[in-house]
Structures are given as C-alpha cells and as structure tokens.
C-alpha cells in the first residue's frame, strides 16, 4: 500500500498554537534504491494532445515520484472530487500512471488556477486516490536526507489570503531546525521567482509584492534547488544565491516556442550530499532528448554537487537560518 510507505509522524511545531499543525513525512523506502529519480511538471489540465504526450513520456521515465507543480485543472480548478473537470482534464491523463506502477506516488502542490473553485477538493482527491498525495497545502517529505518542501505560493499571489500566507510562513520558519538534518533541500512551488520573458503571450514579469518577498525570504539562498511552474516552459532559470531555479510548467502546453518536457532530479542515497538535475525534453513525435547524452547532465551533477558543498555551512551557523526580522517584515508586507 502506498500509504504505508509514508511513515507519518506529525510534528506539532507550534507549541502555543492550535494551528497550523506542520506535516512532515518520512519516506525512507527510497533510501534503499541505488538511484532515486524524482520528476517535476506543472500546468497540466488543458485536456490537450500536448498533455497526453507529456503524460505518456512521464510513464516511460519510470520516476519514483512525480511532483505536480500546480494549475492542475484549467481554468478554475475543481469544485469537488466529483467535478467532471477533474476526470476529464486530470484523472484520465494521470490515473493510468498509477495503474501502471503500483509504487508510484504523485505529490501535488496547487497553483493559482486551483484556487478559483475549491482548493480543499484536492484533499478529497488524495483520500479517494491514494497515489495522489496531498495532505495539506504545504508539507515536507524526507526521503532519507533528500528533503522536499512543498508550498502554496498562491497565498502570496492572491494578497487577500493573509491568514494562510502568515500561517504557512510561520510553519516554514519553524521547520528550519528540522531542515538542518537534510543533506539536500528542494523547494517545490507553483510560482517561480523569475521566469519572465520566456512566454511571449503572457505578461508575467516575475514575482512581485508579497510573493517576491516570500520567495526571496524563504526559498532563494535557503534551498539547493527550487522547482516551479506557472510559466508554460521548461527552462533552467539559472542560479541565484546558491539556489538553482528550474521552471517546469509545460505539462499542458508550451508557449515559449521551445521544447517541452519535465525536470528530473537524480539522487544517490549512498552519496547524499550530491544531487543531479536535468531537463528532459520531449518533442511532438515523442522522441526523448536526454541532456546526459551530451554529457551536460554529468556536468550539472558536478555543478550542483559543488554548490551543495557551500550549503553545508548552514549546518554550522549559530544564528537563525531565517532571521526573525525577515519573517516580521514579510508579515508587515502582507498586512499592508
Ligand atoms: Fe499559474
């Protein structure tokens, strides 16, 4: 049973608050693997031939886990697990992946479109279909040294969600002591910090306001890798303050004119400080372009590995990882 692979231990990080209850999961079964392969793709539910091509390619990739990066169903998300849009634009495409591989788990994060109807419906999806993992809008999974933190950036994109935004930021702030045990830290969100300029049909100019403040305060410079969607492209958006920023938002369409596909992270549990990433390009004739064929994946593994060496210094720092004043300034921005 998939659920049994996730040894749940709830950490109540807020001793003085009734909520939020932080959700931290350990999935140590993957630590037995030679190589762990995690895949990432967002901006899915278009009900398009493109979406099917990407879904089929994911099925061939044999990922241990596939993280969906939000905007799961266009244009307004779903009203309930029985919403016809859910079956038509999501389930029909991705349930076959779960049927094909009984060990596969697909963790979800939500995007801005998923907040238009009822975002809590995705919790019911997770209960009905155990392969789709969505215990909360934000959560952490520790694969035995590789830690994935999934967050909902729409709380900062839609500025009226002040309560949710503050609660999530508080949870993440408190999580820092747990994250110090992680060899590699990956943040998974819907919105990227940058990503502007790739989509000529959209006016996305990068994160701004509270969203920019949140990403700059909590993600950039604090995680080794940040994987996001929202922009309908597959790109390596560079490195900023020790954080490699990847955008994988071409699950339902591609609006860059470039190649589509998804992000693949490769992690070896016996060599836990090292992680490799690649952009797996899929063309419309469903040929797979693997960047490792040109040795670039190996080069990038080395690159990220050396970056990880720099991140180790965080473990030895005495001062708070996220200075409390940054949290207070973020809350002030949310209130204003
Ligand atoms: Fe989006």
Boltz pocket constraint, residues with backbone or C-beta under 6 A from the ligand:
constraints:
  - pocket:
      binder: B
      contacts: [[A, 71], [A, 111], [A, 112], [A, 113], [A, 190], [A, 230], [A, 231]]
      max_distance: 6.0
